[in-house]
Amino acid sequence: MLLSGVECLFSYGCGSRPQVRWRASFFSVSSFPQTFGKINEQKNLAEISDAERESHLASLNALVGVIPEVETFAVGRDILGLDRSFDTGLVATFADRDALDRYTVHPEHQKVGELGKKLAERVVSVDFLS
């Protein structure tokens, strides 16, 4: 099965208005290994201080290297501040389902998760296989 990847490229010509160019590519789904992933987004309570937010981000980043099952890990604060935005986002990948399950119950992950629950108004999450 082939999928089409479309990329929008912006270039600036004369004046300040960007010109849009499109580039398409095709790739085979079978050329990518299966990836088990996790995406979490958290909306913090309004009364949470910046220090508490930064402490939570630092705790999440500290999981890297502590939990060996994590293959890739990225966490950060929202940069747009839109009405629909969450405050914190996390993306992680794992070699297989067993690794994802071990990460989920790991004591350090549980500890950081409890801190996140105290700060959160809302959390959304998806664990997926690509």
Secondary structure by P-SEA (a helix, b strand, c coil): cbbbbbbbbbbbccccbbbbbbbbbbbbccccccccbbbbbbbccccccaaaaaaaaaaaaacccccccccbbbbbcccccccccccbbbbbbcccaaaaaaaaacaaaaaaaaaaaaaccbbbbbbbcc
